[in-house]
């Protein structure tokens, strides 16, 4: 796998780094959607894949215990349309991580990512997440154990520090230890400290302030590594600006609340053909997906909740969300909900027509 990463590193150094809109050969981590608990499930990822074909997607964090002692298909099944797709693991025991990494490879995932960034107390009680940043040797052992048993990339997502330790030396030494002792070459860095006490995970998304300059410094100090920045990125302009300093950008909540932001990513940042169709096309495709879920016995509302930001900022978006969120309509064909959601909007009726048997 070392030769593979050396190849990726060479591809990741275009002769004109400022040419963001015409990047040439790309590393696989140039643009991605963050793993988000309770949000980036398989239905959300199918929806996102209707908007961007090439952005790297991540699962919600899955603990090693859930995989080794629970329902493996429920946690690992995915639709091939979701790829490229990475599994994010939560855990700290090297043997358990290795077994789960092997499961991920067998299931067809493109990457295994270790969570060293979640600050929640529940995660800390399980001895994983951001608290692992205080145990770099343990993390390095887990990463190496995974790399020893799989051929797919093994990566890590972490913060720039924990609690009030805000020295750059801390994150520099953490990354250096992992790179040296495990061979890990891809680091996804949330540019904010994780406070393990005194803040809720929600509060920790705003406090303390973001410090992207530390992530940029990591790239300067470790030019041979792939450094991806995460945290507070909400526009394509910000993505373009960050790509002047790092190898990749991971976008979190903005991609969920305003998913149409992703519509230009393939053409603008990933050197691919622009997507075909508009928001209405995406909604129609999702209606077909919802119908298939309902026919298989899964309530379609499990998936429709993820597309409520599709018309963000557009006329009629509020009413559209209200219709799709109305629990009284969850027993009818989603094609009919689709029509009701657009009733009164200034769009041709024939454009909204959708066969319920599609």
MILO-649614 format. One record per residue (C-alpha): x, y, z. Coordinates in nm, 3 decimals. Layout:
residues N
SITE     east    north       up
SITE        X        Y        Z
...
***
This chain:
residues 358
SITE     east    north       up
SITE    0.000    0.000    0.000
SITE    0.298    0.232    0.045
SITE    0.359    0.237   -0.332
SITE   -0.007    0.325   -0.384
SITE    0.019    0.625   -0.153
SITE    0.344    0.741   -0.311
SITE    0.160    0.739   -0.644
SITE   -0.129    0.935   -0.493
SITE    0.111    1.190   -0.348
SITE    0.278    1.245   -0.684
SITE   -0.059    1.291   -0.853
SITE   -0.161    1.536   -0.586
SITE    0.106    1.790   -0.679
SITE   -0.013    1.973   -0.991
SITE    0.241    2.205   -1.147
SITE    0.008    2.499   -1.085
SITE   -0.150    2.449   -0.743
SITE   -0.366    2.761   -0.784
SITE   -0.552    2.606   -1.077
SITE   -0.835    2.482   -0.857
SITE   -1.099    2.472   -1.131
SITE   -0.882    2.265   -1.365
SITE   -0.702    2.039   -1.119
SITE   -0.577    1.760   -1.340
SITE   -0.519    1.416   -1.178
SITE   -0.671    1.406   -0.831
SITE   -0.628    1.227   -0.504
SITE   -0.945    1.050   -0.388
SITE   -0.987    1.280   -0.087
SITE   -1.004    1.611   -0.273
SITE   -1.371    1.659   -0.182
SITE   -1.584    1.463    0.064
SITE   -1.894    1.477    0.283
SITE   -1.831    1.430    0.653
SITE   -1.959    1.133    0.854
SITE   -2.247    1.264    1.068
SITE   -2.427    1.059    1.330
SITE   -2.799    1.006    1.262
SITE   -2.765    1.182    0.927
SITE   -2.532    1.015    0.677
SITE   -2.709    0.681    0.668
SITE   -2.749    0.480    0.348
SITE   -3.061    0.672    0.241
SITE   -2.888    1.006    0.285
SITE   -2.593    0.882    0.081
SITE   -2.818    0.766   -0.203
SITE   -2.972    1.114   -0.206
SITE   -2.633    1.285   -0.207
SITE   -2.519    1.063   -0.491
SITE   -2.801    1.199   -0.707
SITE   -2.633    1.542   -0.680
SITE   -2.262    1.455   -0.697
SITE   -2.127    1.140   -0.857
SITE   -1.764    1.161   -0.750
SITE   -1.748    1.326   -0.408
SITE   -1.628    1.079   -0.145
SITE   -1.901    0.982    0.101
SITE   -1.866    0.849    0.455
SITE   -2.090    0.637    0.674
SITE   -2.200    0.738    1.017
SITE   -1.953    0.621    1.278
SITE   -2.000    0.250    1.351
SITE   -1.841    0.111    1.667
SITE   -1.632   -0.202    1.658
SITE   -1.860   -0.353    1.921
SITE   -2.167   -0.300    1.703
SITE   -2.000   -0.485    1.417
SITE   -1.844   -0.767    1.616
SITE   -2.147   -0.836    1.835
SITE   -2.439   -0.695    1.637
SITE   -2.620   -0.708    1.304
SITE   -2.341   -0.675    1.048
SITE   -2.563   -0.642    0.737
SITE   -2.768   -0.369    0.903
SITE   -2.453   -0.167    0.966
SITE   -2.260   -0.242    0.649
SITE   -2.507   -0.294    0.364
SITE   -2.504   -0.020    0.104
SITE   -2.614    0.041   -0.254
SITE   -2.323    0.035   -0.502
SITE   -2.442    0.373   -0.629
SITE   -2.307    0.523   -0.304
SITE   -1.945    0.457   -0.399
SITE   -1.681    0.587   -0.357
SITE   -1.770    0.517    0.005
SITE   -1.572    0.497    0.328
SITE   -1.665    0.325    0.654
SITE   -1.587    0.524    0.968
SITE   -1.506    0.312    1.272
SITE   -1.514    0.399    1.640
SITE   -1.288    0.188    1.857
SITE   -0.944    0.158    2.011
SITE   -0.851   -0.211    2.046
SITE   -0.614   -0.304    1.760
SITE   -0.747   -0.658    1.721
SITE   -1.108   -0.540    1.706
SITE   -1.020   -0.265    1.459
SITE   -0.839   -0.514    1.238
SITE   -1.135   -0.752    1.233
SITE   -1.372   -0.468    1.145
SITE   -1.141   -0.333    0.875
SITE   -1.139   -0.676    0.717
SITE   -1.520   -0.677    0.726
SITE   -1.522   -0.338    0.555
SITE   -1.299   -0.463    0.277
SITE   -1.500   -0.781    0.233
SITE   -1.819   -0.574    0.213
SITE   -1.673   -0.360   -0.066
SITE   -1.591   -0.030    0.104
SITE   -1.326    0.191   -0.056
SITE   -1.168    0.307    0.271
SITE   -1.170    0.259    0.647
SITE   -1.151    0.574    0.861
SITE   -1.078    0.581    1.234
SITE   -1.268    0.838    1.442
SITE   -1.037    1.036    1.669
SITE   -1.246    1.350    1.673
SITE   -1.587    1.295    1.832
SITE   -1.604    1.470    2.172
SITE   -1.926    1.323    2.315
SITE   -1.924    1.172    2.663
SITE   -2.083    0.851    2.533
SITE   -1.795    0.806    2.292
SITE   -1.540    0.882    2.564
SITE   -1.692    0.612    2.785
SITE   -1.620    0.371    2.502
SITE   -1.255    0.487    2.498
SITE   -1.261    0.617    2.144
SITE   -1.320    0.941    1.958
SITE   -1.129    1.260    2.043
SITE   -0.993    1.127    2.372
SITE   -0.766    0.901    2.164
SITE   -0.561    1.205    2.065
SITE   -0.401    1.176    2.409
SITE   -0.287    0.822    2.322
SITE   -0.103    0.852    1.994
SITE    0.083    0.521    2.039
SITE   -0.245    0.334    2.089
SITE   -0.394    0.497    1.780
SITE   -0.085    0.416    1.576
SITE   -0.113    0.053    1.685
SITE   -0.475    0.038    1.577
SITE   -0.406    0.195    1.239
SITE   -0.117   -0.042    1.175
SITE   -0.326   -0.343    1.276
SITE   -0.589   -0.242    1.021
SITE   -0.337   -0.175    0.745
SITE   -0.177   -0.513    0.802
SITE   -0.497   -0.699    0.708
SITE   -0.652   -0.489    0.427
SITE   -0.549   -0.346    0.092
SITE   -0.788   -0.050    0.099
SITE   -0.667    0.283    0.246
SITE   -0.684    0.325    0.623
SITE   -0.723    0.690    0.728
SITE   -0.784    0.891    1.044
SITE   -1.010    1.186    1.127
SITE   -0.909    1.398    1.426
SITE   -0.911    1.746    1.581
SITE   -0.630    1.998    1.616
SITE   -0.626    1.946    1.993
SITE   -0.823    1.842    2.299
SITE   -0.960    2.057    2.579
SITE   -0.749    2.370    2.627
SITE   -0.433    2.226    2.477
SITE   -0.403    2.464    2.185
SITE   -0.035    2.433    2.101
SITE    0.039    2.343    1.741
SITE    0.309    2.109    1.871
SITE    0.039    1.876    2.007
SITE   -0.131    1.807    1.674
SITE    0.202    1.809    1.489
SITE    0.339    1.538    1.720
SITE    0.014    1.340    1.698
SITE    0.026    1.335    1.318
SITE    0.400    1.267    1.315
SITE    0.366    0.972    1.552
SITE    0.084    0.815    1.351
SITE    0.260    0.864    1.019
SITE    0.590    0.723    1.148
SITE    0.462    0.429    1.352
SITE    0.162    0.320    1.148
SITE    0.233    0.429    0.793
SITE   -0.098    0.619    0.777
SITE   -0.082    0.877    0.497
SITE   -0.426    1.042    0.499
SITE   -0.528    1.276    0.782
SITE   -0.868    1.449    0.790
SITE   -0.837    1.734    1.036
SITE   -1.128    1.917    1.198
SITE   -0.976    2.260    1.257
SITE   -1.118    2.301    1.609
SITE   -1.021    2.167    1.950
SITE   -1.242    1.898    2.099
SITE   -1.347    1.989    2.451
SITE   -1.399    1.665    2.638
SITE   -1.565    1.836    2.934
SITE   -1.781    2.144    2.978
SITE   -1.935    2.154    2.629
SITE   -2.198    1.947    2.455
SITE   -2.110    1.810    2.108
SITE   -2.346    2.072    1.965
SITE   -2.169    2.354    2.150
SITE   -1.833    2.211    2.044
SITE   -1.929    2.274    1.683
SITE   -1.905    2.648    1.756
SITE   -1.665    2.669    2.052
SITE   -1.367    2.715    2.055
SITE   -1.299    2.902    1.729
SITE   -1.177    2.733    1.413
SITE   -0.804    2.757    1.344
SITE   -0.755    2.651    0.981
SITE   -0.406    2.797    0.978
SITE   -0.291    2.503    1.192
SITE   -0.417    2.257    0.931
SITE   -0.236    2.454    0.660
SITE    0.079    2.436    0.870
SITE    0.044    2.058    0.897
SITE    0.052    2.038    0.519
SITE    0.365    2.252    0.504
SITE    0.536    2.043    0.771
SITE    0.424    1.708    0.623
SITE    0.420    1.764    0.246
SITE    0.433    1.390    0.180
SITE    0.100    1.333    0.362
SITE   -0.250    1.396    0.231
SITE   -0.405    1.657    0.459
SITE   -0.780    1.723    0.437
SITE   -0.945    2.011    0.622
SITE   -1.287    1.992    0.787
SITE   -1.494    2.238    0.987
SITE   -1.705    2.546    0.913
SITE   -1.680    2.532    0.532
SITE   -2.008    2.650    0.379
SITE   -1.944    2.773    0.024
SITE   -1.769    2.680   -0.298
SITE   -1.555    2.990   -0.263
SITE   -1.427    2.865    0.072
SITE   -1.359    2.523   -0.079
SITE   -1.153    2.681   -0.356
SITE   -0.962    2.892   -0.105
SITE   -0.881    2.593    0.116
SITE   -0.759    2.388   -0.179
SITE   -0.481    2.642   -0.219
SITE   -0.339    2.519    0.113
SITE   -0.438    2.154    0.160
SITE   -0.504    1.843   -0.046
SITE   -0.874    1.810    0.022
SITE   -1.184    1.957    0.182
SITE   -1.448    1.773    0.383
SITE   -1.782    1.953    0.416
SITE   -2.019    1.865    0.698
SITE   -2.352    2.015    0.794
SITE   -2.378    2.256    0.504
SITE   -2.389    1.961    0.265
SITE   -2.687    1.828    0.461
SITE   -2.885    2.148    0.511
SITE   -2.804    2.291    0.168
SITE   -2.731    1.984   -0.047
SITE   -2.756    2.168   -0.379
SITE   -2.421    2.322   -0.289
SITE   -2.279    1.991   -0.413
SITE   -2.433    2.023   -0.760
SITE   -2.127    2.196   -0.906
SITE   -1.860    1.996   -0.727
SITE   -1.798    1.730   -0.994
SITE   -1.733    1.985   -1.267
SITE   -1.582    2.261   -1.055
SITE   -1.344    2.065   -0.835
SITE   -1.325    1.702   -0.948
SITE   -1.253    1.731   -1.319
SITE   -1.568    1.540   -1.413
SITE   -1.862    1.610   -1.639
SITE   -2.128    1.836   -1.483
SITE   -2.432    1.657   -1.351
SITE   -2.739    1.638   -1.572
SITE   -3.074    1.766   -1.452
SITE   -3.196    2.013   -1.196
SITE   -3.341    1.991   -0.845
SITE   -3.669    1.864   -0.983
SITE   -3.488    1.579   -1.159
SITE   -3.321    1.483   -0.832
SITE   -3.653    1.492   -0.649
SITE   -3.818    1.275   -0.913
SITE   -3.536    1.021   -0.890
SITE   -3.572    1.018   -0.514
SITE   -3.945    0.961   -0.540
SITE   -3.874    0.646   -0.741
SITE   -3.628    0.538   -0.468
SITE   -3.888    0.609   -0.198
SITE   -4.143    0.400   -0.385
SITE   -3.900    0.109   -0.398
SITE   -3.838    0.136   -0.025
SITE   -4.211    0.137    0.047
SITE   -4.263   -0.166   -0.176
SITE   -3.993   -0.350    0.022
SITE   -4.162   -0.267    0.352
SITE   -3.941    0.023    0.465
SITE   -4.130    0.345    0.550
SITE   -4.029    0.596    0.285
SITE   -4.008    0.871    0.548
SITE   -3.683    0.710    0.670
SITE   -3.525    0.843    0.353
SITE   -3.731    1.151    0.266
SITE   -3.614    1.335    0.578
SITE   -3.267    1.361    0.427
SITE   -3.381    1.559    0.123
SITE   -3.563    1.838    0.309
SITE   -3.289    2.086    0.221
SITE   -3.309    2.022   -0.154
SITE   -3.498    2.345   -0.231
SITE   -3.309    2.551    0.028
SITE   -3.327    2.920   -0.059
SITE   -3.578    2.873   -0.341
SITE   -3.932    3.020   -0.361
SITE   -4.182    2.789   -0.193
SITE   -3.913    2.591   -0.008
SITE   -4.078    2.629    0.333
SITE   -4.412    2.494    0.221
SITE   -4.238    2.217    0.025
SITE   -4.059    2.105    0.343
SITE   -4.382    2.118    0.542
SITE   -4.558    1.887    0.297
SITE   -4.277    1.632    0.289
SITE   -4.257    1.645    0.671
SITE   -4.631    1.603    0.729
SITE   -4.673    1.277    0.921
SITE   -5.034    1.251    0.799
SITE   -4.907    1.189    0.445
SITE   -4.660    0.914    0.526
SITE   -4.904    0.641    0.434
SITE   -4.966    0.756    0.076
SITE   -4.763    0.713   -0.241
SITE   -4.460    0.948   -0.235
SITE   -4.543    1.049   -0.593
SITE   -4.860    1.209   -0.460
SITE   -4.668    1.383   -0.184
SITE   -4.432    1.513   -0.452
SITE   -4.724    1.666   -0.643
SITE   -4.875    1.819   -0.330
SITE   -4.542    1.967   -0.230
SITE   -4.521    2.155   -0.559
SITE   -4.887    2.257   -0.583
SITE   -4.904    2.631   -0.647
SITE   -4.540    2.664   -0.744
SITE   -4.473    2.838   -1.077
SITE   -4.357    2.525   -1.259
SITE   -4.524    2.348   -1.553
SITE   -4.760    2.078   -1.430
SITE   -4.632    1.834   -1.690
SITE   -4.281    1.870   -1.544
SITE   -4.409    1.740   -1.211
SITE   -4.606    1.447   -1.351
SITE   -4.471    1.117   -1.220
SITE   -4.616    0.771   -1.269
SITE   -4.676    0.615   -0.929
SITE   -4.564    0.281   -1.071
SITE   -4.225    0.416   -1.180
***
